[in-house]
Amino acid sequence: MAAPPPTPLYWLVLGLLLGQLAGAQGPTLPWMVAAAAMALGVGLAARRRRLLPAALTAAAFALGHCQAQAVLRRGDAPDDVGALRGARAWIRGVVVDAAPIGAAGQRLMVDVHAARRGADFQPARGGLQVRIDHPALAWRRGDGIEALLAPRPPRNFGNPGELDYRAYLQRRGVTATAVARDDRGWQRTPADDDWRAPFDRWRAATAAAVSATLPPADAAIARALLIGDTSGLDDAQRARYARAGVSHVLAISGLHVGLVAAAAYAAARWLLARSERLLLTASVPKLAMAGSLVPLALYGAIAGSSVATMRAELMAALVAGGLLLDRPREWLAPVSAAAGLILLGRPGAAADISFQLSFVAVLAIVLGVPRLTAWWDAWEEARLLRLRSPHWRWLRWLVLSQAVTACAVVATAPLTAWHFNQVSLVAPLANLVVVPLLGILTVAVGLIGTVAVALWPAAAPPLFWLVGIAIRVADLGTAWLAGWPGAAVRVPTPSLLELALVYAALGGCLLRSRRWRAWVVGLALGGLAVDAAAWAVERRAAGVLRVTFVSVGQGDCTVIEFPRRQVWVVDGGGLAGSRLDVGERVVAPALWRRKILRLDALVLSHADYDHAGGLTFLTEAFAPPRLWWNGQPGRGAGFAALQRALRRGAVAREQPAPGHTARIDGVTVRVLHPAADDAGGDNDRSLTLQLRFGPTAVLLPGDLEAAGEAALVARWGAGLRSTILKVPHHGSATSSTPAFLDAVAPRLAVVSAGADNRFGFPAPAVERAYRERRAALWRTDRDGAVAVVIDADGAVAVRGGGGRAAALAPLPPSLDSQKSGSLKGGVADPE
């Protein structure tokens, strides 16, 4: 791989990129040291030019770090709209973006100017994201808005390795969110038209024409391809295209922009070449190149402002500018310049998934395709293939065209593993089939139809009808390929170290020196082997029991990792009335981060949705062979979906009776409740487990309330004593009765509850009861996921997703556990 030209651009962009990535992790000491090194490097560079790259990189690093930190501080001002923290207030502002969501909903982005809780409006600021499920007013960009809402700052669940949703919104200027069923009673001040209004109307007219011509599923794909509107794509479509490895065709990117640029250039050149005077006095190719920038800008105005679109538009403009100025054709410079402009214009963009995937794919093509081309040319030359038959030209075209796909797919695979825990194995074949249909034919005809919407509306429907045929064929091909066994594989979440080692190995393959190539690839693979061995020891030979109370909002989920290999999940969470699949978006990422790809058992304490909702995805993705439950079925579509998933997966459903025990890797799992003749409702019949490892016991009582706790105490008495207790029923006032707490005598209690939940869980009286018994109380709404690691000697280490940590020292055999419940070491319990 040839060394990059000695231009300051590369060092500046590299420093800016690394600075923003580092700043997204927080203001820690290494970044401050780097900023100091920048100042030193600038001073030394004045005397020694060889130090200039380091100085430029350090200076840009410091700038990027400051940018990222400024983004993360958005919303900290006392007059920010997020400071309302769920209190209802009248919000006044301006709509800066309006987009459809779902079948009939709408999402508004509001620049807040004032808020009123009393008699008068007070100045306020911040960006507010509002979801309206059933809007009656026609909201559009620039409208003034006055709405009664309950804004609250966005927050994460607090599970290690989760998507930082709060930072994701902050990078988009959003400091608070709100949800409204409808917009009745709100006031709308129609916007005065600005330069963007005609493009908004053009987009809306195109969307309406597409929707009127094509079936809903095909129309959703067409809108995504032509105007960047992905709101209509359902989860099944997204999953199908992701499994086939062709999700990129659903986003406007370089292929679309390239088609527009090529068509505009060809049309401009043909028109200009009609003039003999221009042919004699000017450079028609340069004039055509300059002329193509106008339709390119128009297309960018209706295509939206996604990172992939901006990158493609900027690169096209930079390449055109280079050709106009007679600069050499060098692709790395425009890629770097486009990245730098986006990073400067959108601080923190380096942490966005779209930025990473877009630029890694382009870099892989720019750096990898010439290397593969050179290898193929040498292979052809050695065998004199060009002299044998003209048919070899078709093979050459096929190989080199697929080299582009191969480079992009291989280079982005580690990132798709990191962000989506899935790698498609049929992507090269799927791209060969789908890209010509969706990426070329559909886009080419569809863009003509988009122009026709503005110039000749009657001509648009036939063109969109042709687009629909291509979409239907491509969609059937995608579904067929995605349905192949092994079309895609689930992979655990790689760490940052593992990502670095994988990319070091891939980069090493591009080195021209055989010796350096062997060294770099060998060291990277060796590092990955050591890392894999460390994880094997962690998962199979550590000899500890790990119990993690996953933060799932207002629900329950407990992951049990036994000392050798087995993994059980007790309940799967579930947010009633929410579109969020907790099993897919919250619990599964927590498992994948622990390198868990298969579950040995699921346990359902009872069938309420906040316990059963997430188990459907876990059943489908982790193939558990059996489910323990209390035999009492649930109600609604959520439980019916779980039943279907259990049947498809041939999961054995078992109803263990009280006293049933299982011995797993030195851990005794005992069922305590319910018996077949126990009375009570769903909560009081919760399947209750007790785990015992050495001298330590963990009690998982589901949602037991007073009656269920009384039955448990009557049946087991002192046998309930447990070091660690999952607080029953999320800490409700109807649970954690004195008799139950006296029998269990926990030293550590964990409440699984949602932040600011409408039930007020945990109840203040319940918290007080645990404090009086000197039990350390941890809460998932405050501490995030609570991971408890227990060794065979009785030592217990506790760590929350927010960083809080503590330890329970083993008790001497002669010391009664009920009288010795304080935390030893770590962080003192704030309760």
N, C-alpha and C positions, 0 to 999 in steps of 0.2 A: 504494500500500500504506500503510495507516494506521500511524502510529508506535505502538510498543507503549506501554501505559500505564506511567507512571513508578513502577514497583514495583521494590524492591531485588531481588526474586527473579530477574529476568532477568539482571541484572549478576552476581549470585552464581553462577548456573548457567553463564553464559558463561565467567566466569573459571575455574571448576572444570573445565569441559570443555577449555579451551585449556591449562590447567596440566597436566592428565593427558596430553594429546596431546604436549605439549612434553617432559614428564618421561620419556615412553617413548623419546625420542630420546637421552637422556643428560644429565648435569649440565654443560651448557656455559654460557659467560659470559652470553649474552643472558638466560637464565632467572634468573641471579643478579642481574643488573641489574633485571629485572622485580620480584624480591622486594624490592630496595632501594627501587624506585619505590613499591611498596605501602606501605612504612613512611612514606615522605614523603607519599604521598597521604592516608593516614589522618590525619596531622598537619594537613595543609592543609584537609582536609574539615571539621574541627571549626570552621573559620572561614568557609569558603565552601561552601555546600551544593551548588553546581553541580559541585564536584569530587567529590561523594560517589559517583556511579556509577563513576568511574575508580578511586577508592580501594577500593570494594567488589570491583570486577573484579580489581584487583591482589592484594587479600588472598586472594580465592578462588583466583586463579592460583597463588599461592605454596603454598596448601594442596594443590591438585591436583598440583602438581609434586612436593611432598614425598611424597604418597601414591604416585605412580607410581614414584618412586625407591625407596621402601620395598619395593614389589612386586618390583622388579628385583634387590633385594639378598637376596631369599629364597633360601635354600640356601647362603649364604656362611658360616654358622656351622661351626666345626670338628667339631661333633657331629652335623651334618646327615647324613641317610642317604645323600645323594649323594656324601659324602666317601669312601665305599667304592670308588667308581670301578671298578665291575665285579668286585670281589672277592666271592666267594660267602660269605654269612653268613646266620645265622638272624635273621629280622626278626619282631619282636613289635609288634602294634598293634591298632587297631580299624578295621573296614571302615566308611567313612562314605558310600560309594555303591557299588552293584553294578548293572551294566548288561550286557545281552547284546550280543555283537558277532558278526557273521557268522552262519554256520549253527549253530554249536554253542559258540562261544567266549564268554568273559565278561571284562569289564573291571572291576577293583576299584580303588577309591580308598581308600588306607590311611593313617590317621593314625598315624605311627610313634612308638612309645614307647621301644623298646630294640632293641639289635642284639648278636649274639654271633658272634664268630669263633673264640674260644678256649673256655675252660671256663665262663665266666660271662657273663651279659648285662650290657651297659653301657648307660647312658642314651643315647638317641638321639632325634632329632626330625625333622620334615619330613613332606611329603606324598609318598606313593609311589603311582605308577600302575602297576598290574600287569595284564598281558594273559595270560590262561590260555586256551590253544587248545582243550584238552579237559578241562574241569572235571568232577570226579566228585562234589564236595560242593556242597550247595545254599547258596551264599553269599548273604547279604542284609545290608542296612544294620544296623549295630550289633554284628555278630559280632566276637568276638575272633579274632585270627589269629596263627599262628606258622608261618612259612614259610621254606624255604631258597631264597634268591634271590641274584641278582647285580645289585644296583642300580647305576645309573650316572646321573650328571646329564644332563639332556637337552641336546642341542647342535644347532646349525644347520649346514648344509652350508658356509656362508660365501660364497654367491654374492650379488652386489649385487642389492638389490630383492626378495630372497626373503621368504617368510613367516617372521617371527621366531617359530619354533615354541617356542623356549625361553621367550620372554616370554609366549607364549600359555599355556603350562602354568603358569608362575609366577603368572599372574593367577588361576589356578584353584587355587593353593596347592600345586601339584605341583613338587617339587624334585628328584625322581629317578624313573626308569622302570625296569621290569624285565619280562622275558618268561619264561613258563614253559610247557612243553609240557602238563603236567598238574599236579594238586595232590596227588599221592600222597605220603604221609608228612607232610603238613601237619596242623596241629591247628586245629580250629575250636571256639570257645566260643560256643554260641548266644546271641543277644542277648535281653535282657529287653525285653519290649514297651514302647514309649513311645507318645506321641501320634501318631507318624507310622506306626506299624505297621499300623493298620487301613487307611490309605490305600494303603500298599504292597501289602497283600493285595488290595485292591479293584483296583488297577492290574494286578496279576498275573492276577487272575481275569478281568478284561476282556480282557487280551491273550490268555489261553488260550481264551476263548469266541470271540473274533474269529478266531484261528488255526484253531480246530476247525471253523468255519463256512465260511470263505472259502479260495480257492486261495492259495498262498504269496505271489504277487505282489500280489494284491488285499489280502490280510491285512496286508502290510507298509505299504501306503498307509493302510489303515484305522487301524492302530495309531498311525501318525504323526499322523493327523488328530484322533484322539479322546483319546489319552493322551500325545502328545508323544514316542513311542518311534520314533525314526528308524533304529534299528540294523538293521532288516530291509531297508531300501531298498538296492538294488544300484546299481552305477555306471551301468548303462544307464538305469534309471529316473530317477536324478538328472540325468543328461545330457539326457534327453528333456524333462523338465519345465523345466530351465534353458534349453534351446534355444527352447522355446515361451514362455518368460517368465512361467511360473506356479509357480515354485519356492516362492513364499511361501505357497501354499495347503497345502503339506506341513508347515508349522510352525504351531503353535498361536499365534494372534495376536489382533488386535482383533476380527476377524470372529467368531471362536469365542466370545470373552468377551462380545461384544455380544449374540450370540444367547442365551447363558445369562442375561445381565442382563435382556434384554427379556422372555424367557420367565418368569423368576422374578418380575419386576415385574408382568407381566400376571396371572400366577396369584395373586400376593399381593393385587393390587388387586381381583380378582374375588371372592376369599374374604372380604376385609375389607368389601367393599360389601354382603355378605349381612346385615351387622349394621346395623340402623337407628340404633341408639344411636351407633355409631362415625361414621356419616355425619353425625349431628347435632352431635357433640361434638368431633370430631377431623378432622384433614386426612388423609383416606384415601390420597391420592397420596403424601404424605410418609411415612406409615406403610409403604406398599407399597415405596417406595424404600428405606427402612431395612431392611425385611424381605428385599429382594433381595440385600443384601450377604452374607447367610449362605450361600445356595447359590453365590454368586460366590466366597466364600472356600473352600468345599468343592471347587469345580471347580479352583481354583488349586492345592489340595493334591494333586490327582491328575494335574494337567496338567504338572507339572514346574516347573523354575525357569529356563527360558530367558529371555533378555533380552526377547524379544518378548512372552512371556507375562506377565512381571513388569510391563512397560510398560503392557500393556493392562489388567491387574488394577489397577494403581495409578491409571491414568487413570479407570477406571470408578469406583473408590472416591472419588477426588477430585471428580469431576463430581457423583456422588451427594451427597457432603458439601456441595458448593456449593449444590445445589438444596435440600437440607434446611435450609441456613442462609440461604436466599433471596438467594444471591449471583447476580449477572448471569451469563448463559450466555456465557462467554468461554473459548475452547478453548486459547489459547496458554498460559495460566497452568497448567492441569493438565498439559500436555505438559512445560513447564519444570519443574514440581514433580516429576513422575515421573522425569525425567532426573536432576535433582539428587539424589533419594533413591537411585537406582541407582548413581550415581557415588560417593556417600558410602558406600553399603553394599558396593559391589564396586570397590574402588580399581583404576584402570587399565581399567575397562570401556569407556572412550571409544575405546580402540584396538581393540576387538573388532568384527569384521565385522557381527555381528548387531545390536549397539547402533547402529552407524552406519546400516545399512540401515533398521532399524525406525524410528528417530527422524527420519531424513531423509524417509522416506515420509510419516510423520504430519505433519511440518512442511509438506511440500509440499501436502498435502490441506488443512490448516488455513489456509495462506496463499494457495494457488492457486485452490481451488474457489470461494471468494467472489468472487475477481477474474473468473473465467470466468463465474460466474453473473451478475454485474453486466453483463458484456459481452453475454451472451446475452439478458438482459432488455432492454437497450438496442436490440439488433438486432431483437428481437420487436416492441418498442414502435414502432420506426421504420416497420415494415412492417405493423402492425396485425394480426399473425398470429392473435392470440387471438380476434379478431372474425370471422375467415374461416371457420374450421371447427374442430370439437372434436377432429379427428384430430391437430391440431398439438400437443395436450397429450401424446400419446404420443411425438412427436418430442422435445418438451421433456424428458420424463422420460428418454428414451434419451440425449440429449446430456448432461444434467446427471449422470446416473449414470456415464456414461463419462468425465466430467470427473475424477471421483475416481481412476479407473484411469490416465487420461492423466497426471495430476499425479504420482502415485506412480511410474509407469514412467519418465517423463522425468527426475524428480529423482533416482532411484536409478541411472539408466543410467551416469553417470560413475563411481559407486562399483562397479557391476558390472564396468565396464571395468577399473578399477584392481585389483580383487580377483580377477576371474575371466576377464578378457580376452575377454569376449563380451557382445554386446548383441543382444537379441531384437528383431526387426522385426515379428513377428506377435503380440507381447504384448497389444496392445489387443483384437485379435480373439479370441485364446486366452482372455483373462480374461472376455470376454463369454460364452464357451461354458462354460468350466471352472468359474468361480467359482460360478454358480448350482448346478451339479451337486455339486462337492466342497465348496465353501465354505458352502452353505446347506442343500441337500437332505441331503447325506451327514452333515454335522455335526448338523443338527437331529434326524434319525432316529437317528443313531449315539449322540448324547448320551442320548436316551431309552433306547436299548439299554444304555448304560453304567449308567444308574440302575437298569434292570431287572436287571442282573447282581447288584446289591446287594440289591434288594428282591424280585425274582421271577425267578430265573435261567432258568426254562423259557421266559419270554417273550423273552429276549435273542436267541437264534439266528434267529428269523424277522425280527427287526428288523435284525440284522447281514446277513442274506441280502438284504434290500432295499438296504442300504448297498452291498453288493457289486455289485448291478446298476448303481447310479449310478456307482460307481468304474470299472466296466468300460467304460461308455459314455464317461465323462470321459477315461479312459486311452486309449481308441481315438481320441477326438478330439484329444487331446494328441499322440499319436504321428503322426496324420495331419498336423497343423499343423507339428510339428517336422520332418517329412520334406519339407516344401516346400523347393525350392531357394531359398537366400537367406533362410530363416526366421530365421536368426541370423548375425551376422557376427563374425569374430574381429577384435579390435582390439589395437593395441599398448598397453603399460602407460603410462598418463599419469603425468607427474610431479606433484609437489605443486603446482608453479606452474600447470601446465595445469589441474589440478582447480580451483584457486582461480579461474582465469580463466573456466572453464566455468560455475561456480556464480555468478560475478559477472554473467555474461551472462544466466543464468536468473533471478537475482534482479532484475536490471534490467528484465526483461520485466514484473515485477509492480508497478513504480513507476507511480503515477497521473500524474505530470507527464510529458507527452510529451517535453519538452526534456531532463529528466534521464534519461528512459528511453533516448533516442537517444544521449546522451553515455556512459552507463554501458555499454550494449550495444556501442556502437561502439568504445570503448576496450578492452573485453574481447576482442572479435573481432580488433581490431588486434594486441593482445598475442599471441593465438593464431597469427595469421599470421606474426609475427616469430619465434615459437618454432618453427613449422613450417619456416621458411626456415633457421633455425639447424641444425635436424636434417638438412635436405637437404644443407647444406654438410658437416655432420659425416659423413654416410653416403656422399656421392657425390663430394665435391670436396676432401676433406682430403688426398688423395694419400698415405695411409699404409696399410700392411698391419697389420691387427689380428688377433692370434692369441690366443684365450682358452682356457685349460685349465680347463674347468668342473669344479667340485668335485661329484662324483657318488658319493662314498663309495668302496667298493672296486670301482672300474671306471675306464673311460676315456671321455672326451668332449672333443673339441677343436673349437672354432668358429673358422672362418677367414673374416674379412671382408676382401675384396680392395679395392684402392684406389678403385674406382669404385662398383660396385653389388653384384657377385655375393657370395653367402654359401654356404660349404660347411660341413658338419658331418662330422667324422671320428669315428666310433663314437658310441654314444648312452648308454653306461652301462647299468646294470641290477643290481639287488640280488637275488640268488638267495634264494628262500625268504621274500621279503618281499612284502606286499601293495602296497607303494609302487611306482607306475609312475614310474620316474625320468624317462622322456621327458616325461610330462605334468606332473609336479610339480616337477621340478628344471631340466631343460634348456629346455623350452619357455618358462617364465617368464623365464629369462635371455635368450632370443632376443627375446621380446616387449618386454622392458625396453629393448633396443637398437633398437626399432621395426622389427624383422624379422618379416615376415608370410609370406615365401616363401623357400624354399631352392632354390638352383640345382643342388646335387648333394649326395648322401650318399656317404660312404666307410665301408665296413665292413672293418676290418683283418682280422678273423677272426670266426667265428660263436659264440665263447663268449658266454654270457649277459651277463657283465659289460661286454661291448662292444656286443652286438646288442639287448639287452632294450629300451632306450629308443627304438630306431629305429622301432618300430611306430607309436607315437603321432606321431612327427615326420613319418612318411610320410603319415599321414592328415591332419594339421593343416597341413602346410607345403608339400604338393604338389611335391616335388622331381621333376624330369623323368628323372633317371638315378641309378643306384647303381654305384659301383665296388666290387668285392670280389674275393677270391682264388678264387672258384668252389667253395670247399669248404663244403658245407652243414653246418648245425649239427643239434643233436638237441633233442628236447623240444617242449613246447607253445609255448614262447616263440618259437622260430625258425619254427614252423609259422604262428603268428599274423603274424609279419613277412612271410612269403611271401604270405599272403593279402592283406595290406595292399598289398604291392608289385603284386600282380596287379590289385586293385581300382583302384589309382591309375595303372595302365598305366606303371609306372616301368621304364625300360630298364635291364637289368642288363648291365654291361660288366666284362670281365676284362682289364684292361690289362697288357701284358707289360713286363718290365724295359726301361727306355730310352724308354718311351712318355712324351711330354711334352705339356703344354698350356700355352698362353700366355694369361694372363688379367690384363688391366689392368696390364701391365708386370711381372707375377709369373710366373715359370716354375715349373710344377708337374711334377716328374719322378717316375715310378714306378721304384723301385730293386729291388723284391723282391715276390713270389717268381717264379721261372721255372717253366714247366710241369713240368720234370724235376727240380726241387728236391725233396729228400727232407725228412723231418721231420714232426713232429706239428702240431697246430693252431697252437700258439704260434710255432714256427719257420717257419711258412708265412704269417706275418702280412704283409698288404699294407703296404709301407713307402713313404712319400712323402718327398720333399725339396722344400721351397719355397725359391726364391731371388728376393730383391728387392734390387736394387742389389748391394752387397757382402755382404749378410746372408743366411745360409741357415738354415732351420729343418728339423730332421730329426724325422719322426714314425714310429718303428719298431714301433708296436703292442706285442705281447708277445714279441718275439724273445728267445730265450735263447742260450746259448753257441753252439750249432750254427748257428742262423740268423745270429747276428752274424758268425761265421767266414765263412759263405757271402757275406755282404754285403761284408766286408773283402776277400775274395778277388776279388769281381767288380768293385768300385769303387775300392778303395784310397784314395788321397788325395782322390778325388772325394766322399768322405763328409764332409769337413771342414765343420762347421756351427757357427754362432755359438750356436744355441739347440737344445737336445735335449730331447725328451720322453723321460724315462728309461725304457728298455725294461722290460716286465713288472713295472711298479709298484715297481721297485727290488729285485727278488728277488736272492738270492745266486747264482742260476744265470744271471744276465745281467750286463751292464755289465762285460764282460771287459776286461783291460788292452789287448789288441790293438784292440778296438773303440773304447775311449775314446781311445787314442793316435791312431787314424785320424780320429775325429770332432773331438777337441780342443775341446769345448764351453766357452764362457764362462758360459753360463747353462743350468742343467739343472732340469727340473720333474718331480717325482714325483707321479703321480696315485694316491692310496691312501686307504683309509678310516681313520678315527680308531680307534686301538686294535684294528686288524684282527687276526684270529686267525692270520694268516700271519707277522706280525712285519715286514711290509714298511714302509719300506725296510730292508733288512738293514744292520746297523752297518758291515759290511765295505764295502758299496757306498757308504754315505755317506762313509766314510773315503777311498775311492778318488777320489771327486769333490773332496773337500777337498784331497787331495794334488796334484791337478791345477789347483787354484785356480779351480775352477768354482763359481759361486754356486748353491747348491742351494735350491730352493723346493719346498714340499710343500703339496698341496691340503688334507691333513688338518690342517695348522697354519695355512696362509696363506689358506685358502679359494680361490676362483677366482683364477687367476693370469692377468692380462691383459698381453700384450706388444704394444706399439705400435712399429712399425718404419717409419722414413722412408727415402726413396730414397738418402740420403747415408750410411746405416749407423747412425744414432743409434737407440738402443733404450731405451724407457721401460717399466718393469715396475711393476705395482701388484697387490697381493693384496686379496682381498675383506675381509680383516681390517684393512686400512689401511696395511700395510707397502708402501713404495715405494722404488724405486731406478732407476738409469739406467746404461746401457752407452754409453760414449763411442765414437764411430767410431775405428777403428784407422787409423794412417797406412799407406799402401800398402806401405811398406818394412818395416813391423814385423810379425814373424811372430805370427799370432793365438794360437798355442799357448803363447807365452811372455808374453802380455799378457792375462790373463783377469780382472783385478780389476774390481769394481764401482766406478764413479765417481759420487760424490754420492749423494743419497737416504739410505736407511737401510742401515747396514752389515749384511752377511749374518751371522746369529748362528752359523752353523756353522763 
